[in-house]
């Protein structure tokens, strides 16, 4: 019991000192103690309460008087408090009345402050959103005016700078979703513009090329004019005293050239003026920005390669007119001018390796096309214009940095073809000249006509100069005309050799080779054909021989002419020579042979009209008419031969006499001639005598002794043998002849000789051989 009292005191102390909320655990300890602990605790608690009540009562007693005083004082101030309350209430009322307006103003201020705060917030948000909206509006405007590259830059700024600041707004999400679509749209539009551009340059490539070729040609003309002007100035410094007028004239000429070039420059547009390249730049930039630059490069190059193949494909009728070639070259130049421009204004879209590869492919195709189509050209003027176009074409592309050596090599192949066309053309000219010629010496009535002929053909003859007018030049009209045409051919061949970037020595060699072809092939062929023509008679053949002689002498003047226009001396080691000597010699030999042939033909014509009566009893006492006509013809013909070289006339005369003798001999030895009378032999002998007299009259001077008469010696012996044999037959014994025929002697000539000896006549074997047919038919010939 005693032990529990201190525990209860501790619990009470805890209850008094502990917060009411924490009393529960303390009270639970009361119930957890020994039995009847609660009763004892309650007793203890009551005792504690009584103690506290006594202490409170003591304190109240101590303070009671004070409390009474305080109440008394309070009652005293009650009235004042009432008055104060009334005053406070009145004051409060009046204050409330006065504060209503303040409250209203305050509420307005609060509302305005809220609005102001909201506005400030909105302004701040708008300040963030407005740049985005402005950029998007700017993007739309750029899309509208087709400034796609700027639009892509704007998109990039929107995505990286502006949209992240206001990404929480719904309109930003819409913008973000639309940007990829806009990029694809820009790619499609730019690609469409590129396709339009490719189509445009396909249509304008010929005009671009034509413009570039004109500019290159004007530049070349300007450089040539300037070079000539400088050369004139150099000569002017050397001859200053007499060159003032020349100086002013050349300055005026150069100034006029400059003005004309300026006018052309104003008229001629550049490639940039003809084609808008902005689609290419725009598309390249767009694809580069979008990271698809390689895709664009591959597409562009692929499309351009396709266009290159189309450009390099010529029209089937291109070779018919020069305009076809000009259009073909213009398209190619235009194509590569565009590629060169793209190469220099862009980076990576077109590379030098790509353009070189494309040019090499194109060059091979161009050369193949030109080889094929130029082979169809038969007009030298067209081939020359083609050459000029190729030179301008090559110079133009060379100015843009493309190698063109293979084109100039091709020009040498075309030059051979050009020479062939020239040869064909001049072959026709030569034929026309030969057909129009009268093959008579050129008559000159006075000095003026003589000088006109001499100005066309280099002719010199001191003997002819001594003669008085009128006189005749030995050659016919075709000679100066042929000479002029040969010079014209040289000029025409020189036109092709110009602007080929070759030295004067090479040009001189080309001219001489082409001239040699003209002389040795074309002119020679025309002369050979002329000589073989049926209507060309002996007089014409003689004139042709004379003409070829003078043309042969003129070859050295042609060599001088070539040297003058090429400024290459003939003493140069590599200088080729003209082969005209052999050409004209061959023509003369052919003409001489034709003279011999035609003389023999003419003799045969006279022989064919011979009509001998081989059974006549006696001769007419004079030579046959056909033979006299033949001799007169030969005399007149050989008079024409006086202008021929002596050996030619002598050979012709000897050939004619030999042929006449042979023809008469064949007439006498004709196997169909069964018998011949002594009168016929005498008549034939009179004809032979006329032939011998003609030979002895020296129709052509220069024969020694009786050389010409020897042509008829076999015929004379044959007649003599005929006469002897005829006399022998009159006295021969018919029985022996029949026996000789029946015995069929192996050698009838021996039999005849032996039979003749029995009758006192002597025959030599030579006399019998020149008159007899093969001895197997000798007896039948006599009978």
C-alpha positions in Angstrom: 0.0 0.0 0.0 2.8 2.2 0.9 4.5 1.4 -2.3 1.6 2.4 -4.4 1.2 5.9 -3.0 4.3 7.3 -4.5 3.3 5.8 -7.8 -0.1 7.6 -7.7 1.6 10.9 -6.9 3.8 10.4 -10.0 0.7 9.8 -12.1 -1.0 12.8 -10.8 2.0 14.9 -11.5 2.1 13.6 -15.0 -1.6 14.3 -15.5 -1.2 17.9 -14.2 2.0 18.6 -16.3 1.1 16.6 -19.5 -1.0 17.8 -22.4 -4.6 16.6 -22.3 -4.1 14.6 -25.5 -1.4 12.6 -23.9 -3.3 11.7 -20.7 -4.5 8.4 -22.1 -1.3 6.4 -21.6 -0.9 7.7 -18.1 -4.5 6.7 -17.1 -4.0 3.3 -18.7 -1.2 2.7 -16.3 -3.6 3.3 -13.5 -5.7 0.4 -14.7 -2.7 -1.8 -15.3 -1.6 -1.8 -11.7 -2.6 -4.0 -8.9 -6.3 -4.7 -8.0 -8.1 -1.9 -6.3 -5.5 0.4 -7.6 -8.2 2.4 -9.4 -10.0 3.0 -6.2 -7.0 4.1 -4.4 -6.1 6.3 -7.3 -9.5 7.9 -7.2 -9.1 8.5 -3.5 -5.8 10.0 -4.0 -7.2 12.2 -6.9 -10.0 13.5 -4.6 -7.6 14.4 -2.0 -5.5 16.3 -4.6 -8.6 18.1 -5.8 -9.5 19.2 -2.3 -6.0 20.5 -1.8 -6.3 22.5 -5.0 -9.7 23.9 -4.0 -8.3 25.1 -0.7 -5.5 26.9 -2.5 -7.9 28.5 -5.0 -10.1 29.7 -2.2 -7.1 31.2 -0.4 -6.2 33.0 -3.6 -9.7 34.3 -4.1 -9.9 35.5 -0.6 -6.6 37.3 -1.2 -7.8 39.0 -4.4 -11.4 39.5 -3.5 -11.1 43.1 -2.5 -9.3 43.9 -5.7 -11.9 42.2 -7.7 -14.6 44.2 -5.9 -12.7 47.4 -6.6 -12.4 46.5 -10.2 -16.0 45.7 -10.6 -16.9 49.1 -9.0 -14.5 50.8 -11.4 -16.0 48.9 -14.2 -19.5 50.0 -13.3 -18.3 53.6 -13.2 -17.0 53.4 -16.8 -20.1 51.6 -18.0 -21.8 54.8 -18.9 -18.7 56.1 -20.7 -18.5 52.8 -22.5 -22.1 53.2 -23.7 -21.3 56.7 -25.0 -18.2 55.4 -26.5 -20.1 52.5 -28.1 -22.6 54.9 -29.6 -19.7 57.1 -30.9 -17.9 54.1 -32.3 -21.0 52.8 -33.9 -21.7 56.2 -35.4 -18.1 56.5 -36.5 -18.2 53.0 -37.9 -21.4 53.8 -39.8 -19.9 56.9 -41.2 -16.7 55.1 -41.9 -18.6 52.4 -43.7 -20.5 54.9 -45.7 -17.3 56.6 -46.6 -15.5 53.3 -47.4 -18.2 52.1 -49.8 -16.8 54.2 -52.7 -13.2 53.3 -51.7 -14.2 49.7 -51.7 -15.8 50.1 -55.1 -12.7 51.9 -56.4 -10.5 49.3 -54.8 -12.5 46.5 -56.4 -12.1 48.3 -59.8 -8.5 48.7 -59.1 -8.2 45.0 -58.3 -10.1 44.1 -61.4 -7.9 46.4 -63.5 -4.8 45.0 -61.9 -6.0 41.5 -62.8 -6.7 42.6 -66.3 -3.4 44.3 -66.5 -1.7 41.2 -65.3 -3.6 39.1 -67.8 -2.8 41.6 -70.5 0.9 41.6 -69.6 0.8 37.8 -69.6 -0.9 37.8 -73.0 1.6 40.4 -74.4 4.4 38.3 -73.2 3.0 35.2 -74.8 2.2 37.1 -78.0 5.7 38.4 -78.1 6.8 34.8 -78.1 4.2 33.8 -80.7 4.2 36.8 -83.1 7.7 36.0 -84.5 6.6 32.5 -85.1 3.5 33.7 -86.9 5.4 36.3 -88.8 8.0 33.7 -89.9 5.2 31.4 -90.9 3.5 34.2 -92.8 6.9 35.0 -94.4 7.2 31.3 -95.3 3.8 31.4 -97.0 4.7 34.5 -98.9 8.0 33.0 -100.1 6.2 30.0 -101.2 3.8 32.1 -103.1 6.5 34.1 -104.9 8.5 30.9 -105.5 11.4 31.8 -103.3 11.9 28.3 -102.3 15.4 28.4 -101.1 14.6 31.3 -98.8 11.5 29.4 -97.7 13.7 26.5 -96.6 15.9 28.9 -94.6 12.8 30.2 -93.0 11.6 26.7 -92.1 15.0 26.0 -90.6 14.7 29.1 -88.4 11.2 28.2 -87.4 12.2 24.7 -86.4 15.4 25.5 -84.6 14.7 28.9 -83.1 11.1 30.0 -82.9 8.8 26.9 -82.6 10.6 25.4 -79.5 9.7 28.6 -77.5 5.9 28.1 -78.1 5.7 24.4 -78.6 2.9 24.1 -76.0 0.4 25.8 -78.3 -1.8 23.9 -80.7 -1.1 26.1 -83.7 2.6 25.3 -83.3 1.9 21.6 -83.5 0.0 22.2 -86.7 2.9 24.2 -88.1 5.3 21.5 -87.1 3.2 18.9 -88.9 2.9 21.1 -92.0 6.7 21.8 -92.4 7.6 18.4 -93.9 4.7 18.7 -96.3 6.0 22.1 -97.4 9.4 20.7 -97.9 8.1 17.9 -100.1 6.1 20.5 -102.0 9.2 22.6 -102.5 11.1 19.6 -103.8 8.3 18.7 -106.2 8.0 22.3 -107.4 11.7 22.8 -107.8 12.0 19.5 -109.7 9.2 20.6 -111.9 11.0 23.9 -112.6 14.1 22.0 -113.3 12.3 19.8 -115.9 10.9 23.0 -117.5 14.5 24.4 -117.5 15.8 21.2 -119.2 13.1 21.4 -121.8 13.8 25.1 -122.3 17.5 24.6 -122.9 16.7 21.8 -125.2 14.7 24.2 -127.3 17.1 27.1 -127.0 20.4 25.1 -127.4 20.6 25.9 -131.1 20.2 29.6 -130.5 22.7 29.5 -127.6 25.2 27.7 -129.8 24.5 30.1 -132.7 25.2 33.0 -130.4 28.4 31.5 -129.1 29.6 30.7 -132.6 28.9 34.3 -133.7 30.8 35.7 -130.8 33.8 33.4 -131.5 33.7 34.3 -135.1 33.5 38.0 -134.3 36.4 37.7 -131.8 38.5 35.9 -134.5 37.6 38.6 -137.0 38.5 41.3 -134.5 41.8 39.7 -133.7 42.6 39.3 -137.4 41.7 42.9 -138.1 43.8 44.1 -135.1 46.7 42.0 -136.2 46.5 43.5 -139.7 46.3 46.9 -138.2 49.4 46.3 -136.1 51.2 45.0 -139.2 50.2 48.2 -141.0 51.4 50.3 -138.1 54.8 48.4 -138.2 55.1 49.2 -141.9 54.0 52.7 -141.3 56.9 53.3 -138.9 59.2 52.1 -141.6 57.7 54.4 -144.2 56.6 57.3 -142.1 57.1 59.9 -144.8 54.5 58.6 -147.2 52.0 56.9 -144.9 49.9 59.7 -143.3 47.0 59.0 -145.6 47.4 55.2 -145.1 47.5 55.8 -141.3 44.2 57.7 -141.3 42.5 55.2 -143.5 43.6 52.3 -141.4 42.5 54.0 -138.2 39.1 54.7 -139.8 38.9 51.1 -140.9 39.8 49.8 -137.4 37.4 52.2 -135.8 34.6 51.1 -138.2 35.5 47.5 -137.3 35.2 48.3 -133.6 31.9 50.0 -134.1 30.6 47.1 -136.1 31.7 44.7 -133.4 30.0 46.9 -130.8 26.9 46.8 -132.8 27.1 43.1 -133.0 27.8 42.9 -129.3 24.7 44.8 -128.6 22.6 42.6 -130.9 24.1 39.3 -129.9 22.8 38.0 -126.6 24.7 35.8 -124.2 23.6 32.4 -122.9 22.5 33.9 -119.6 20.3 36.3 -121.6 18.7 33.5 -123.5 18.1 31.0 -120.7 17.1 31.6 -117.0 19.5 29.4 -115.0 17.8 30.2 -111.7 15.8 26.9 -111.6 19.1 25.0 -111.6 20.6 27.2 -108.8 17.3 27.0 -106.9 16.9 23.3 -107.2 20.5 22.7 -106.4 20.3 24.8 -103.2 17.1 23.3 -102.2 18.3 19.7 -102.5 21.6 20.6 -100.9 19.7 22.1 -97.9 17.5 19.1 -97.7 20.5 16.8 -97.8 19.6 15.3 -101.2 22.3 17.0 -103.2 23.7 13.8 -104.6 20.2 12.6 -105.7 19.8 15.9 -107.6 23.3 15.7 -109.2 22.6 12.2 -110.4 19.3 13.2 -111.9 20.6 16.3 -113.6 23.6 14.4 -115.2 21.3 11.5 -116.3 18.9 13.9 -118.0 21.7 15.9 -119.6 23.2 12.7 -121.0 19.9 11.8 -122.5 19.7 15.3 -124.0 23.3 14.9 -125.3 22.3 11.8 -127.2 19.3 13.6 -128.7 21.5 16.6 -129.7 24.1 14.4 -131.2 21.6 12.5 -133.4 21.6 14.3 -136.8 18.7 14.6 -139.2 18.8 12.2 -142.1 18.9 15.0 -144.7 21.5 17.1 -142.8 24.1 16.6 -145.6 21.8 18.3 -148.2 22.1 21.9 -147.1 24.6 23.9 -145.0 21.8 24.9 -142.7 21.4 21.3 -141.6 25.0 21.3 -140.5 24.8 24.7 -138.9 21.7 23.7 -136.9 23.5 20.5 -135.8 26.6 22.4 -134.7 24.6 25.1 -133.0 22.7 22.5 -130.9 26.0 20.9 -129.8 27.7 24.2 -129.0 24.6 25.3 -127.1 24.6 22.1 -125.0 28.2 22.4 -124.0 28.0 26.2 -123.4 25.3 25.5 -120.9 27.3 22.7 -119.3 30.4 25.0 -119.1 28.3 27.7 -117.5 26.9 25.3 -115.0 30.4 24.1 -114.3 31.7 27.6 -113.4 28.7 28.9 -111.4 27.9 25.8 -109.3 30.0 23.6 -107.1 29.8 19.9 -107.6 26.8 19.7 -109.8 29.0 19.5 -112.9 32.7 18.6 -112.7 35.5 19.0 -115.2 35.8 15.2 -115.3 32.2 14.8 -116.1 32.3 17.4 -118.9 35.4 15.9 -120.4 33.9 12.5 -120.4 30.7 13.9 -122.0 32.7 15.8 -124.6 34.8 12.8 -125.5 31.7 10.7 -126.0 30.2 13.5 -128.0 33.3 14.1 -130.0 33.5 10.5 -131.1 29.8 10.6 -132.2 30.3 14.0 -134.0 33.3 12.7 -135.9 31.4 9.5 -136.9 28.4 11.6 -138.0 30.5 14.0 -140.0 32.4 11.2 -141.7 29.1 9.6 -142.8 27.2 12.7 -143.9 30.2 14.5 -145.5 30.7 11.4 -147.7 27.4 12.2 -149.3 28.4 15.7 -150.3 29.2 16.1 -154.0 29.2 19.9 -154.0 32.6 21.4 -153.2 31.0 24.7 -152.1 28.9 22.8 -149.6 32.0 20.9 -148.4 33.9 24.2 -148.0 31.0 25.7 -146.0 31.0 22.6 -143.9 34.7 23.0 -143.3 34.2 26.7 -142.3 31.4 25.6 -139.9 33.7 22.9 -138.4 36.5 25.5 -137.9 34.1 27.9 -136.2 32.6 25.0 -134.2 36.0 23.9 -133.1 37.3 27.4 -132.3 34.1 28.1 -130.2 34.4 25.0 -128.1 38.2 25.4 -127.8 37.5 28.8 -126.3 35.4 27.1 -123.6 38.3 24.7 -122.8 37.3 21.6 -124.8 40.0 19.8 -126.7 39.3 19.8 -130.5 42.5 18.4 -132.1 40.5 15.4 -133.4 38.2 17.8 -135.3 41.1 19.3 -137.1 42.4 15.8 -137.9 38.9 15.1 -139.3 39.2 18.2 -141.4 42.2 16.6 -143.2 40.0 13.6 -144.1 37.3 16.0 -145.3 40.0 17.9 -147.2 40.7 14.8 -149.2 37.0 14.4 -150.0 36.8 18.1 -150.8 39.6 17.7 -153.3 37.7 14.8 -154.8 34.6 16.9 -155.2 36.8 19.7 -156.7 38.3 17.2 -159.1 34.9 16.1 -160.2 33.8 19.7 -160.6 36.9 20.6 -162.5 36.6 17.5 -164.6 33.2 18.8 -165.8 34.8 22.3 -166.4 37.6 20.8 -168.4 35.2 18.8 -170.5 33.1 21.9 -171.2 36.3 23.8 -172.2 37.4 21.0 -174.5 33.9 20.7 -176.0 33.7 24.5 -176.6 37.2 24.7 -178.1 37.4 25.1 -181.9 41.0 23.6 -181.9 42.3 26.4 -184.0 45.2 28.8 -183.1 44.1 31.9 -181.2 43.8 34.9 -183.6 44.8 38.3 -182.2 44.0 41.4 -184.2 45.9 44.0 -182.2 48.2 44.6 -179.2 45.3 44.9 -176.8 43.9 41.4 -177.7 47.4 40.0 -177.4 47.9 41.5 -173.9 44.5 40.1 -172.9 45.6 36.6 -173.9 49.1 37.0 -172.3 47.5 38.2 -169.0 45.6 34.9 -168.8 48.4 32.6 -169.9 52.2 33.0 -169.6 53.2 32.8 -173.3 56.5 33.9 -174.7 57.7 33.6 -178.3 60.3 36.0 -179.6 59.7 35.0 -183.2 56.0 35.6 -182.9 56.6 39.0 -181.2 58.4 40.1 -184.3 55.4 39.4 -186.5 53.0 42.2 -187.2 49.3 42.1 -186.3 47.0 40.3 -187.0 48.7 37.1 -186.0 47.9 33.8 -184.5 49.1 32.2 -181.3 50.0 28.6 -181.7 47.7 27.3 -178.9 43.9 27.2 -179.0 41.4 28.9 -176.7 41.3 26.0 -174.3 44.9 26.5 -173.2 44.5 29.8 -171.3 41.1 28.6 -170.1 42.6 25.4 -168.7 45.4 27.5 -167.1 43.0 29.8 -165.5 40.9 26.9 -164.2 44.0 25.3 -162.7 44.7 28.5 -160.8 41.1 28.7 -159.7 41.4 25.1 -158.5 44.5 26.1 -156.5 42.5 29.0 -155.0 39.6 26.7 -154.2 42.0 24.2 -152.6 43.6 27.0 -150.6 40.3 28.1 -149.2 40.0 24.8 -147.5 43.5 24.9 -146.1 42.9 28.3 -144.4 42.1 28.4 -140.7 43.3 24.8 -140.2 46.1 25.9 -137.8 48.8 24.5 -140.1 52.1 26.0 -141.1 52.7 27.6 -144.5 54.9 24.7 -145.5 52.1 22.2 -144.8 49.6 24.3 -146.8 52.1 24.6 -149.7 52.6 20.8 -149.7 48.8 20.2 -149.6 48.3 22.6 -152.5 50.9 21.0 -154.6 49.6 17.5 -153.9 46.0 18.5 -154.8 47.3 20.3 -157.9 49.2 17.2 -158.9 46.1 15.1 -158.6 44.2 17.6 -160.8 46.9 17.4 -163.5 47.8 13.7 -163.3 44.3 12.3 -162.8 41.6 14.7 -163.8 43.1 16.7 -166.6 45.0 13.6 -167.9 41.7 11.6 -167.9 39.9 14.4 -169.7 42.7 14.7 -172.3 42.7 10.9 -172.8 38.9 10.9 -173.2 39.1 13.8 -175.6 41.7 12.2 -177.7 39.5 9.0 -177.9 36.4 10.8 -179.0 35.3 9.9 -182.6 34.7 13.5 -183.7 38.3 14.5 -182.9 40.0 14.6 -186.2 43.7 14.8 -187.2 43.6 18.6 -187.1 42.2 18.6 -183.6 44.8 16.0 -182.5 47.6 18.1 -183.8 46.2 21.1 -182.0 45.9 19.0 -178.8 49.6 18.1 -179.0 50.5 21.7 -179.4 48.2 22.7 -176.5 49.7 20.1 -174.2 53.2 21.3 -175.1 52.3 24.9 -174.0 50.5 23.6 -170.9 53.6 21.6 -170.0 55.8 24.7 -170.2 53.3 26.6 -168.0 53.7 24.2 -165.1 56.7 26.1 -163.8 54.5 29.2 -163.6 52.0 27.3 -161.6 54.7 26.3 -159.2 55.7 30.0 -158.9 52.0 30.8 -158.4 51.7 28.4 -155.5 55.0 29.6 -153.9 53.7 33.2 -154.1 50.4 32.6 -152.3 52.0 30.4 -149.6 55.3 32.4 -149.3 57.3 29.1 -149.5 60.3 29.1 -151.7 60.7 26.3 -154.2 64.2 25.6 -153.0 62.8 24.3 -149.8 63.8 20.7 -149.2 60.3 19.4 -148.5 58.6 21.3 -151.3 56.8 18.9 -153.7 56.9 19.4 -157.4 54.2 19.4 -160.0 53.9 16.3 -162.1 52.4 18.0 -165.1 55.3 17.1 -167.3 54.5 13.4 -167.3 50.8 14.2 -167.6 51.2 16.2 -170.7 53.8 13.9 -172.2 51.4 10.9 -171.7 48.6 13.0 -173.4 50.9 13.8 -176.3 51.9 10.2 -176.7 48.3 9.2 -176.7 47.4 11.9 -179.2 50.3 10.9 -181.4 49.2 7.3 -181.2 45.7 8.4 -182.1 47.0 10.4 -185.0 48.7 7.3 -186.3 45.5 5.3 -185.8 43.3 7.9 -187.5 45.7 8.3 -190.4 45.6 4.6 -190.9 41.8 4.5 -190.6 41.6 7.3 -193.2 43.9 5.4 -195.5 41.7 2.3 -195.0 38.6 4.4 -195.9 40.3 5.4 -199.2 41.4 1.8 -199.8 37.9 0.5 -199.2 36.6 2.5 -202.2 39.3 1.1 -204.4 37.7 -0.9 -207.3 40.3 -2.7 -209.3 39.3 -4.8 -212.4 41.9 -7.6 -212.0 41.0 -9.0 -215.4 41.4 -5.7 -217.4 43.3 -6.2 -220.6 45.3 -3.0 -220.2 45.7 -0.1 -217.7 44.1 3.3 -217.9 47.4 5.0 -218.3 47.0 7.1 -215.1 46.8 6.3 -211.4 43.6 5.4 -209.8 41.3 8.3 -208.6 41.0 7.0 -205.0 44.8 6.9 -204.7 45.2 10.4 -205.9 42.6 11.6 -203.5 44.4 9.7 -200.7 47.7 11.3 -201.6 46.2 14.8 -201.7 44.7 14.1 -198.3 48.0 13.1 -197.0 49.7 16.1 -198.4 47.2 18.5 -196.8 47.4 16.6 -193.5 51.1 16.7 -193.4 51.1 20.4 -194.0 49.2 20.8 -190.8 51.9 18.8 -189.1 54.4 21.6 -189.6 53.6 22.8 -186.0 54.2 19.5 -184.5 57.6 18.4 -183.2 59.7 17.0 -186.1 59.9 13.5 -184.9 56.1 13.3 -184.5 55.4 14.5 -188.0 58.1 12.2 -189.4 56.8 9.2 -187.5 53.2 9.9 -188.6 54.4 10.2 -192.2 56.4 7.0 -192.1 53.5 5.2 -190.3 51.1 6.3 -193.0 53.3 5.2 -195.8 54.0 1.9 -194.3 50.3 1.3 -193.6 49.5 2.3 -197.2 52.1 -0.1 -198.5 50.8 -2.9 -196.3 47.2 -2.2 -197.3 48.1 -2.3 -201.0 50.1 -5.5 -200.4 47.2 -7.1 -198.7 45.0 -6.1 -201.6 47.4 -7.8 -204.0 47.7 -10.9 -201.8 44.0 -11.3 -201.2 43.2 -15.0 -201.1 39.9 -14.5 -202.9 41.7 -13.1 -205.9 41.9 -16.1 -208.2 43.5 -14.5 -211.2 45.0 -11.2 -212.3 45.7 -9.9 -215.7 48.9 -8.0 -216.9 46.8 -4.9 -217.4 45.7 -5.0 -213.8 49.3 -5.4 -212.7 50.2 -2.4 -214.8 47.4 -0.3 -213.3 48.4 -1.3 -209.8 52.0 -0.5 -210.7 50.9 3.1 -211.7 49.4 3.5 -208.3 52.5 2.3 -206.6 54.5 4.7 -208.7 52.4 7.6 -207.4 53.0 6.4 -203.8 56.7 6.3 -204.5 56.6 9.8 -206.0 54.7 11.0 -202.9 57.4 9.5 -200.7 60.2 11.1 -202.7 58.5 14.6 -202.6 59.4 14.8 -198.8 55.9 15.6 -197.5 57.4 16.1 -194.1 60.9 17.5 -193.8 63.7 15.8 -192.0 63.9 12.4 -193.7 67.4 11.4 -194.8 67.9 10.1 -198.3 65.3 7.7 -199.6 64.2 6.6 -196.1 60.5 7.2 -196.8 60.6 5.4 -200.2 61.8 2.3 -198.4 58.2 2.0 -197.0 57.1 0.9 -200.5 60.1 -1.4 -201.3 58.3 -4.6 -200.3 55.3 -3.6 -202.4 57.6 -2.8 -205.4 59.2 -6.2 -205.1 55.8 -7.9 -204.8 54.6 -6.2 -208.0 57.9 -7.2 -209.7 57.4 -10.8 -208.6 53.8 -10.7 -209.7 54.8 -9.5 -213.1 57.5 -12.2 -213.4 55.2 -14.9 -212.2 52.5 -13.9 -214.6 54.9 -14.1 -217.5 56.1 -17.4 -216.3 52.6 -18.8 -216.1 52.0 -17.9 -219.8 55.0 -20.0 -220.8 54.7 -22.7 -218.1 53.9 -26.3 -219.1 50.4 -27.1 -218.0 51.3 -30.7 -217.6 54.1 -30.0 -215.2 51.9 -27.8 -213.2 49.2 -30.4 -213.1 51.9 -33.0 -212.2 53.2 -30.8 -209.5 49.7 -30.4 -208.1 49.0 -34.1 -208.3 52.4 -35.1 -206.8 51.8 -32.6 -203.9 55.4 -31.5 -203.6 56.3 -30.8 -200.0 57.8 -27.5 -201.1 55.9 -25.8 -204.0 58.3 -22.9 -204.0 61.3 -25.1 -205.0 59.2 -26.7 -207.7 58.3 -23.3 -209.1 61.8 -22.1 -209.0 63.1 -25.2 -210.7 60.3 -25.1 -213.3 61.1 -21.4 -214.0 64.8 -22.2 -214.5 63.9 -24.8 -217.2 62.2 -21.9 -219.1 65.1 -19.5 -218.7 63.6 -17.3 -215.8 65.3 -16.7 -212.5 63.2 -16.1 -209.3 64.8 -15.5 -205.9 63.1 -16.9 -202.8 62.6 -13.4 -201.5 60.6 -12.4 -204.6 58.3 -15.3 -204.2 57.9 -14.9 -200.5 56.8 -11.3 -200.7 54.1 -12.1 -203.2 53.0 -15.6 -202.3 50.5 -16.9 -199.8 51.5 -19.9 -197.7 52.9 -22.4 -200.2 50.3 -25.0 -199.3 47.9 -22.8 -201.4 50.4 -21.3 -203.8 49.3 -23.4 -206.8 45.7 -22.7 -206.4 46.5 -19.0 -206.1 48.3 -19.0 -209.4 45.6 -21.1 -211.1 
